[in-house]
Amino acid sequence: MSPMVGSIIRDERIKQAMKQEVLCHKICSPSYLSKIESNQANPSDDVLVLLFQRLNIRFITDISQSSLYEIFSEVTNYALYEAYDQDVNKRLQKSLEHYRYSKYYWDIYIHELLLIDTTTDFEISTSLPEKYQYHPFVSVLYSQMHINPDKIDEAIRRLLLSQGQDDSGIVDFSLSQSYFYAGKFDKSYECAQRSLDTFANLGNIRMMMHAHFQMGNTIIYSNFPKALSHFESCRRIAKLCNDSQTISDLDYNLSADYLDLYFKNGNYEDLLTAQSLILAAYESSPKKSLYHFEKIILIHLYLNDLDSATLYFKKMSVSDNTWKESLEYEALEYAVSHSMFYLERNYAILIESILDKNLKSNIYTRAIFIQNMLVSIYKKQKRYKRALDLSNFPN
């Protein structure tokens, strides 16, 4: 038995002000429960399941618990061993310490890591702070994939195989995601292709959809036409499955891709395509996000369509009050307050200030996006020296 299990039982019992005699009634003796809570006993799966059920903690009953714990420990140990950066190691250890007390452990483990069940309802009903607070295992995994993904490749595979996922394609699909986050795009595409073939042979239509989405994201910058082909396959399947969230996610991603193309090539049609895609993503999404509004407003500002930008800013302002404290909201509020006549130059000034804030906050991905936008603005204004200075600015 993993040492964390006894601690979870003990801490949850104390949290609920439940006496040992009440918890163990008709399950085991109080003395045996004491041994379990102090990690001095190895109870059977049946005993653990009954204790967890009485404490209202979700528990996996269809796999070998010992196998789960062994593989979980192996992967985390691999990951922590590779964490040469002491700050990273300390942060991960702190997350794991918090994790072991969480009653959300099994829910998150199933939905976020193993993809055993559909994640759609989980994604919609669970807020990002909740999800990221309770799955440091993912943090461990992805952080260390950046250091040396090959080191824990086999451990990930064994972890997933232990869940009875042999020949299901889930192993290769999960590996593809891990390699993608590690920047190993060739290997990510290979794994996604293998998973797609497996899903097709099994007739698993929904996972074929996710595999096409993954493959498109993997090659979006190296082979745009082929990526579009994968995205269209994903869209066709999503329509068959009536999956509006996937269609919305697809349109959102494609909008960003066409916006990048516009910044690189200056083709106005790409900007219009980005506009139509982000509006489609907004309309089809079951749950609107700040990022939908942000991209819609920025694109309309860049199109010099202040009326539409203002309209969506007003919609955003009444959607969620928590957004109003964010950097994005403040920036957009500043932008839409300017008149059409002064928009372009003032917008460039605004974007430079956002770029500076993002760089100071180490938000480099957004900073690169903003940097490319500024280069395009300054080229349009024929301020070529400033555009060149920004082009040479270190990413």
C-alpha positions in Angstrom: 0.0 0.0 0.0 1.2 3.5 -0.8 2.1 5.6 2.3 -0.2 8.3 1.0 -3.3 6.1 1.3 -3.2 5.8 5.1 -2.6 9.5 5.4 -5.6 10.3 3.2 -7.9 8.1 5.3 -6.6 9.5 8.6 -6.8 13.2 7.4 -10.2 12.9 5.8 -11.6 11.1 8.9 -10.3 13.9 11.2 -11.6 16.6 8.8 -15.1 15.1 9.0 -14.8 14.7 12.8 -15.5 11.0 12.5 -14.4 8.6 15.2 -12.4 5.5 14.3 -15.2 3.3 15.6 -17.7 4.9 13.3 -15.5 4.7 10.2 -14.5 1.0 10.7 -17.9 -0.3 11.8 -18.5 -3.6 10.1 -15.4 -3.1 8.0 -12.5 -3.8 10.3 -11.4 -3.4 13.9 -10.4 0.0 15.4 -6.9 -1.4 16.1 -6.5 -2.5 12.5 -7.8 0.9 11.3 -5.1 2.5 13.4 -2.5 0.4 11.7 -3.8 1.4 8.3 -3.8 5.1 9.2 -0.2 4.9 10.5 0.9 3.0 7.3 1.7 -0.2 9.3 -0.8 -2.5 7.6 -1.5 -3.6 4.0 -5.3 -3.9 3.8 -7.1 -5.7 1.0 -8.6 -3.7 -1.8 -12.1 -4.5 -0.5 -11.3 -2.9 2.9 -9.9 0.2 1.3 -12.9 0.5 -1.0 -15.3 0.3 1.9 -13.3 2.9 3.9 -13.1 5.3 1.0 -16.8 4.9 0.3 -17.7 5.7 3.9 -15.6 8.8 3.7 -17.2 9.7 0.4 -13.8 9.5 -1.4 -13.9 8.1 -5.0 -11.9 5.0 -5.4 -10.9 2.9 -8.4 -12.2 -0.7 -8.1 -11.5 -2.2 -11.5 -7.7 -2.4 -11.4 -5.0 -3.7 -9.2 -4.3 -1.0 -6.6 -0.8 -2.3 -5.9 0.0 -2.0 -9.6 -1.4 1.5 -9.7 0.7 2.7 -6.8 3.9 1.0 -8.0 3.6 2.6 -11.5 2.6 6.0 -10.1 5.6 6.0 -7.7 7.9 4.9 -10.5 6.9 7.7 -12.8 7.0 10.4 -10.2 10.4 9.2 -9.0 11.7 9.2 -12.6 10.4 12.8 -12.9 11.8 14.1 -9.6 15.1 12.4 -10.2 15.5 14.3 -13.4 14.6 17.6 -11.7 18.1 19.0 -11.4 16.7 22.5 -10.9 16.2 22.7 -7.2 13.4 25.3 -7.5 11.5 23.0 -9.8 12.0 20.1 -7.5 10.8 22.1 -4.5 7.7 23.3 -6.3 6.9 19.8 -7.4 7.4 18.3 -4.0 5.1 21.0 -2.5 2.4 20.1 -5.1 2.7 16.4 -4.3 2.4 17.1 -0.6 -0.8 19.0 -1.2 -2.0 16.3 -3.6 -1.8 13.5 -1.1 -4.5 15.1 1.0 -6.9 15.7 -1.8 -10.2 13.8 -2.0 -10.3 14.7 -5.7 -7.3 12.4 -6.3 -9.2 9.6 -8.1 -11.5 11.8 -10.1 -8.6 13.9 -11.5 -6.5 10.8 -12.0 -9.1 9.2 -14.2 -10.3 12.2 -16.2 -7.1 14.1 -16.6 -4.4 11.4 -17.0 -5.9 8.2 -18.3 -8.7 9.5 -20.5 -10.8 6.4 -19.6 -14.0 8.3 -19.7 -15.2 11.3 -21.8 -13.7 14.5 -20.5 -16.3 16.9 -22.0 -18.6 17.2 -19.0 -15.6 17.3 -16.7 -14.0 20.1 -18.7 -17.2 22.2 -18.7 -18.1 21.7 -15.0 -14.6 22.0 -13.5 -12.8 25.4 -13.4 -9.2 25.7 -14.3 -8.0 26.6 -10.8 -9.7 23.5 -9.5 -8.1 21.3 -12.1 -4.6 22.7 -11.8 -4.7 22.7 -8.0 -5.3 19.0 -7.8 -3.2 17.3 -10.4 0.5 18.0 -9.7 1.2 14.6 -11.3 0.6 16.2 -14.6 2.9 19.1 -13.6 5.6 16.6 -12.7 5.2 14.7 -16.0 5.1 17.7 -18.3 7.9 19.6 -16.5 10.2 16.7 -16.7 9.3 15.9 -20.3 10.9 19.3 -21.0 14.1 18.0 -19.4 14.4 14.6 -21.0 11.2 13.0 -22.4 12.9 9.8 -23.5 13.8 9.1 -19.8 10.2 8.5 -18.8 8.7 7.4 -22.1 8.6 3.8 -20.9 7.3 4.7 -17.5 4.4 6.5 -19.0 3.6 3.6 -21.3 3.7 1.2 -18.3 1.5 3.5 -16.3 -1.2 3.5 -19.0 -0.9 -0.2 -19.8 -1.5 -0.9 -16.1 -5.0 0.5 -16.6 -5.9 -2.1 -19.1 -5.3 0.2 -22.1 -3.3 -2.3 -24.2 -4.1 -2.0 -27.9 -6.5 0.8 -27.3 -4.4 3.6 -28.8 -4.6 5.6 -25.6 -0.9 4.9 -24.8 0.3 6.4 -28.0 -2.2 9.3 -27.9 -1.0 10.2 -24.4 2.6 10.0 -25.4 1.9 12.2 -28.4 0.5 14.9 -26.0 3.6 14.6 -23.8 6.0 14.9 -26.7 4.0 17.9 -28.0 4.4 19.8 -24.7 8.1 18.9 -24.7 8.5 20.4 -28.2 9.3 17.0 -29.8 6.9 17.5 -32.7 8.2 14.7 -35.0 7.8 12.1 -32.3 4.5 13.6 -31.2 3.1 13.2 -34.8 4.4 9.6 -35.0 2.6 8.7 -31.8 -0.6 10.4 -32.8 -0.5 8.6 -36.2 -0.2 5.3 -34.5 -3.0 6.1 -32.1 -5.2 7.2 -35.1 -4.6 3.9 -36.9 -5.5 1.9 -33.7 -8.6 4.0 -33.1 -9.7 3.4 -36.7 -9.2 -0.3 -36.5 -11.3 -0.4 -33.3 -14.0 1.9 -34.7 -13.4 4.4 -31.9 -14.8 7.4 -33.8 -14.5 9.9 -30.9 -10.9 9.2 -30.2 -10.2 9.4 -34.0 -11.5 13.0 -33.8 -9.1 13.8 -30.9 -6.2 12.1 -32.8 -6.8 14.3 -35.9 -6.9 17.4 -33.7 -3.6 16.4 -32.1 -1.9 15.7 -35.4 -3.0 19.0 -36.9 -1.7 20.9 -33.9 1.6 19.1 -34.1 2.4 20.1 -37.7 0.6 23.4 -37.9 3.9 25.4 -38.4 5.7 22.8 -40.5 3.0 21.7 -42.9 0.0 24.0 -42.8 -2.0 22.4 -45.7 -1.7 18.9 -44.1 -2.6 20.3 -40.7 -5.8 21.8 -42.3 -6.6 18.4 -43.7 -6.4 16.9 -40.2 -8.5 19.7 -38.8 -11.2 19.2 -41.4 -11.3 15.4 -40.6 -11.7 16.4 -36.9 -14.5 18.8 -37.8 -16.4 16.2 -39.8 -16.3 13.7 -36.9 -17.2 16.3 -34.3 -20.3 17.2 -36.3 -21.2 13.5 -36.5 -20.8 13.3 -32.7 -22.6 16.6 -32.1 -19.6 17.8 -30.2 -19.9 21.6 -30.2 -17.0 22.1 -27.7 -14.5 20.4 -30.0 -15.7 22.4 -33.0 -15.3 25.6 -31.0 -11.8 24.7 -29.8 -10.9 23.8 -33.4 -12.1 27.2 -34.7 -10.4 29.0 -31.9 -7.0 27.4 -32.7 -7.4 28.0 -36.4 -8.2 31.6 -35.8 -4.9 32.0 -34.0 -3.1 30.2 -36.8 -4.6 32.4 -39.5 -3.8 35.5 -37.4 -0.2 34.3 -37.3 -0.2 33.9 -41.1 -1.5 37.5 -41.4 1.3 38.8 -39.3 3.9 36.9 -41.4 2.5 37.6 -44.9 0.3 40.6 -44.5 -2.5 38.9 -46.5 -5.8 40.7 -45.6 -7.8 37.6 -46.4 -6.1 35.7 -43.6 -7.2 38.4 -41.2 -10.8 38.1 -42.4 -10.6 34.3 -42.1 -9.3 34.7 -38.5 -12.3 36.9 -37.8 -14.9 34.5 -39.1 -13.3 31.6 -37.3 -13.1 33.3 -33.9 -16.7 34.4 -34.2 -17.7 30.8 -35.1 -15.8 29.6 -32.1 -17.5 32.1 -29.8 -21.0 31.1 -31.1 -20.5 27.4 -30.8 -18.8 27.3 -27.4 -21.0 26.0 -24.6 -19.0 28.2 -22.2 -17.6 31.6 -23.3 -14.1 32.5 -22.0 -12.1 35.6 -21.6 -9.8 34.4 -24.4 -12.8 34.3 -26.9 -13.6 37.9 -26.2 -9.9 39.0 -26.2 -9.2 37.6 -29.6 -12.5 38.9 -31.1 -11.9 42.4 -29.8 -8.2 42.5 -30.9 -9.1 41.3 -34.4 -11.9 43.9 -34.8 -9.6 46.6 -33.6 -7.0 45.6 -36.1 -9.7 45.7 -38.8 -10.5 49.3 -37.6 -14.0 48.1 -36.7 -14.3 50.0 -33.4 -18.1 49.5 -33.3 -17.9 45.7 -33.3 -14.9 45.8 -30.8 -17.0 47.9 -28.5 -20.0 45.6 -28.8 -18.1 42.5 -27.8 -16.3 44.4 -25.0 -19.7 45.3 -23.5 -20.8 41.7 -23.8 -17.6 40.7 -22.0 -18.0 43.2 -19.3 -21.3 41.7 -18.2 -20.3 38.0 -18.6 -17.9 37.5 -15.7 -16.9 40.1 -13.0 -13.7 38.1 -12.1 -12.2 39.0 -15.5 -12.2 42.7 -14.7 -9.1 42.3 -12.6 -7.0 40.7 -15.4 -4.3 42.3 -17.5 -6.2 41.4 -20.7 -9.4 43.2 -19.5 -7.5 46.4 -18.6 -5.7 46.4 -21.9 -8.9 45.9 -23.9 -10.7 48.5 -21.9 -8.0 51.0 -22.7 -8.0 50.1 -26.4 -11.8 50.4 -27.1 -11.9 53.8 -25.3 -10.0 55.4 -28.1 -11.6 57.0 -31.1 -11.4 55.5 -34.6 -9.2 58.4 -35.8 -6.5 57.8 -33.3 -7.0 54.0 -33.1 -4.0 52.7 -35.0 -1.2 54.7 -33.5 -2.7 54.6 -29.9 -3.2 50.9 -30.4 0.4 50.4 -31.2 1.4 52.3 -28.0 -1.0 50.2 -26.0 0.4 47.0 -27.4 3.9 48.1 -26.6 2.9 48.6 -23.0 1.3 45.1 -22.9 4.4 43.6 -24.4 6.5 45.2 -21.7 4.2 43.9 -18.9 4.2 40.4 -20.4 8.0 40.3 -20.6 8.3 41.5 -17.1 5.9 38.8 -16.0 7.7 36.1 -18.0 4.6 35.5 -20.2 6.8 34.9 -23.2 4.2 33.1 -25.4 1.8 36.0 -25.3 4.8 38.4 -25.7 5.8 36.8 -29.0 2.2 37.1 -30.3 2.1 40.8 -29.3 5.6 41.4 -30.8 4.5 40.0 -34.2 1.4 42.2 -34.1 3.5 45.3 -33.5 5.8 44.5 -36.3 2.8 44.3 -38.7 1.4 47.6 -37.3 4.7 49.5 -37.8 5.2 48.1 -41.3 1.7 49.3 -42.2 2.6 52.7 -40.7 5.9 52.6 -42.7 7.9 52.9 -39.5 10.3 50.4 -40.9 13.2 51.0 -38.4 10.9 50.4 -35.5 9.5 47.3 -37.1 13.1 46.0 -37.7 14.1 46.7 -34.1 11.2 44.6 -32.9 11.9 41.9 -35.4 15.4 41.6 -34.0 14.1 41.7 -30.4 15.1 38.5 -28.6 12.1 36.1 -28.2 
